[in-house]
Amino acid sequence: SPQQSNVTSYGATAVAIIALEAFAGMWINAFIICVLCIAWVKKKSLNSNEKILLLLGCSRICSLCVSWAYLFLSIIYPNYLYVHPILQLAVFFQTFFNHCNLWVSACLCVFYCIKIANFRNSCFMYLKVKIDRIVPWLLLGSGILALAIGIIAYDIADKPHCSNRNSTAQGNFWKANIKMDKHFFPSFFLAGFGYAASFTAVIFSAVFLLFSLWRHKRKMQTNSMKDLSVDAHIRAMKSILSFLVMYSINFVCLVLNMVYVTKRRSHMTFLILVLQYTFPGIHSIILIFSNPKLEKTLLKILPLERSVKCKVC
């Protein structure tokens, strides 16, 4: 029927566009992982910043892969997804990797704040000295928290009202999906909790770094020499501000998702998905250019550096 053909064409277009974004994000994060792993093999050690970036890249690749597979099955092959326990496992892994991504990103912001900001508070100085030992525990705590939220999401998806799906035809899929999503508001609130908590950590990190930068620049006003500490502050602020933008848009997308999922606004839902799949890759690019080692390696790979050298010559 025409309605079925419209749904099929829309689903294929959505999957194709989001697949391009997801694969681009995977390649960008795979580049970060490869560079850090090569450095790990050469030095036989990684500093705290590199550990966080390595885990962040892994969690983003897994998150993009699982989310895209879930989207692909839900639009193209819903009959294979909405069966027990495929749906429950898909919800668990998607929730787990998404929250790992959120909390590891928040850990990176907190690390930048403690490592770079300058305060004379005794508690802050203690954290500054012990931050390299605290980072593994922060990452472990992030993984445990994401695992707990994933288990709760699995339990929500395993409820009887989530497994009663008699409508499996492609034409009735959207109606069945809308009715099913009404029962997933607890999972939305779980996601909101993860966004809000990590977003709060990012905001506090940005505020402390900005205040530290303002104090440091006031002290250095009489000094005309270039200060490396100011450059470190500015680089960290750029990275954390990109986190703020990413978290803000993701939080807005979460709220819009809750609003439009029951109103069958397919175009708005598609726009929300495009935004959600775009920012992991964009923020990873920002992280690459804020890290001298990653930026230098990327410029060696890209033909940009060679063309610039030829023009200069």
N, C-alpha and C positions, 0 to 999 in steps of 0.2 A: 504494500500500500504506500501512498505518498508520504504518510506520516512516518512509517518505518524507514523509508529511504532517507528522509530528512534527518531522523535520529542517527542513522548509520553514517551518513556523510558528515554530520556534525561531530560525531564521536571520532571518526577517522581523522578529521582535521585537527581536533583537539589533541589527540594522541600524537600526531605527527609534530605539531608545533612544540608541545611540552617535551617530547622526546629529544628534540634538538637542544632545548635548554638544559635538560637533565644530563645529556651526554657531554655538552660543553662544560657544565659544572664538574662532571666526573673527571674529564681530562685535565682541567685546571688543578683540581685537588690531587689528582694522580701525579702531576708534575711536582707539587709540593712534597708529596710523600717520597717520590724517587730521589729528589735532591737531598732531603733530610736523611734518607736511608744510606745514600752514598757517603754523606758526611759522617754518619754513624759508623759505617764500616771503616772509613779512613782514620777517624779519631778514636774509635772504639768507645765513644761516650757522646752524650747529648746534654746540652745545658737545659735549664728549665723551660726557656722560651721555645726551644726546638721540640721538647717533649710535648708541650701543649699543642703546638702547630701540627705535629705528627698525628696526635690523637684526634685533633679537630678535622684534619684532612680525611682520616679513616672514617670518622663518624659521618662526615658529609657525603662521602662516596656511598656508604651503606644506606644513608637516609634517602639520597636521590634515587638509588637503585630500587630500594623497596617501595618507595612512594610511587615511582613510575610504573613498576610492575603491578601495584595495587590499582592504579588508575587505568592501566591498559586492560586488566582483567575486568574491572567494574564497568567499563564502557563497551569493550569489544566482545568479551566472553564472560558475561555475568553468571552464566550457568556453572562455570567452573570455580567461581569465587564464592558465591553465597551457598556454600555447603560446609557442614561441620567436618573437620576443624580448620578448614582453609581460611575462612574469614577471621576466626579468632586468632590464628597465628599471624595473619597479615596485619591485623590491628595491633597485636603485641609488638611485632618487630618495627612497625612504622612508628608507634608511640615511643618505643625504647630508643631508637636511633635519633628521632627528632629531639627528644629531651636530652640525649647525650650531646647533640650538636649545640643546643641552647646552653647547657650548663658548662660545657668545655669552653664555649665562647665567653661566658661570664668569667670563668677562671682566668682566661687570657687578659681580660680587662682588669681584673683585680691584681694580677701579676704585674701588669704595666704600672698600675697605680702605686703599688707598694715598692716596686723596684726603682721607679724614677722620681716619684714625688719626694719632697724634702720637708719633713716636719720634725720638730724636736720632742714630740710626745714620746714618753718611754715605751708605751705599748706599740706605737708605730715603729720605733727603732728596733724593738725586739722582733717584730714581724719582718722588718727589712733584713735583719741578720739571718733569720731562720727561714726565709721564704723558699730557698732552694730545697729545704727539707719538708716544707709544708706542701709544696706543689704536688708530689705524688699522692698525698692524702686527700688533697682537694680533688684530684682526678678520680681517685677511688670512690670518694663520697659522691661525686657527680654520677659515676656509673651505677652505684647502689641506688641512688635516688631515682635515676631513670629506669632502672630495673623494677623498682617498687611501683612506679607509675605505670609501667608497661604491664605488670601483673594485674593491677587494678583495671586497666583498660581491657585486658583479656577476659577478666571476670565479668565486666559489663557487656562485652560482646557475646559472652556465653550464656546470657540470660535467655529464657524460653521465648520471649517476644522477639529476640533477634534471630532466632533459628526457624521461625514459622514463616516460610516464604513459599507460597503456592504458585506465585506468578513468576514464571521463568521465561516467558516469551519476550522477544526483543522489544515489541511494541508496548508491553506493559511494564517493562523494566523500570522506567523513570517513575511511574506511580508507586511501584513497590519500593523503590529506593527512597522516595520522599517519605513514605510511611515509616520505613525502617529508621531513617535518620532522626525522626522525632524522638526515638528512644536513646539516641546517642548524645544527648545534651550533657550527661555526666562526664563523658569523655571530652567534650568541648570545655567544660569547666576545669578538668584536669589539665588540658593544654593551656588554658588561661592561667592557671596557677603557675605552671612552668614558665610561661612568658613573663608573667608579672614579677615573679621572684628574681629571675635572671635579669629582667629589665631594670629592677630596682638596684641590683648590684652594679650594672653598667652605669646607671645614672650617678650613683654615689662615687664610682671610680672617676667618671668624667668631671664631676664637681670638685673632688679633691685634687685631681691633676690640674684643673684650670686654676684653682686657688693657689696651688704650689707654683705654677708658672707665673701667675701675676705677682706673687711675693718675690720670686727669683728675679724677674725682670726689673722690679723696683730697686733691688739691691745692685743690679748690674747696669743701671742707667748711666753711672759715671764712668763705666769701663767701656772703652771703644773697641776692645778686642772681641773676637768671636768666641762665644761661650758654647762648648759642646753640650752642656747640660740643657741649655735652652733648645738646641736642636733635638735632643732626645725627648724633651717635653712636647715639642711640636709634632714630632713623628708619632708619639704615643697618642696625642690628642686627635690626630687625623684618623688613626685606626679606631679609637674608641668612639669618635663621632660617627664613623661609618657603621659601627655596631648600633649606635643609637638610631640611625636612620633605618637600618635593617630590622631591628626589633620593633620600632614604631610601625613600620609598614606591615610586618608580620602580625602584630597585634590587631591592627585595623582589619587585616584580611581575616583573622580569626573571628572578629565580631561580625563582619559582613557575611562570613560563611554561616554563622549561626542564624543570621537574619534571613538570608536568601535561600538557604537549603530547603525550607518548607514552602517557598513561593515559586519554585520552578523557574527561576530566572537563570536560564542556562548561559546566556551571554555574560551576566555578571559573575556567575560561578567560574566561567572560563577565564575571565579577566583576573579573578582572585588567584586561580591556579597559576596563571602566567607570572604574576608578581611573586608568588611564593617560590616558584622554581627558578626565577631569575636571580634573586639576591644571594643565594649561597655561592654562585659562581662569581658574581660581581664583587662580593666582599672578599673572596679568596684572591681575586686579582689585586684588590687594595692591600691585602696582607703581603702579597708578593712584592709589590713596589715599596712597601714600608720596611721590608727586610733586605739589607744590602746583599746578603749572600744569595737569596732567591732572585733578586732583581738582576744581579750580575750574571747568574746562570741563564736566566731567561733571555737577556740581551745577547748572550753568546749563541743561543740557539736560533733566535729570530734573525732574519736577514737585515733587520733595521740597522744594526750596528755597522755592518759592512757597507751598506749604502751611504750612511753618514760619513764614514771614513773616506769613501771614494769622492764624495762631494767636497770634503775638506781638502783632499789632495789636489 
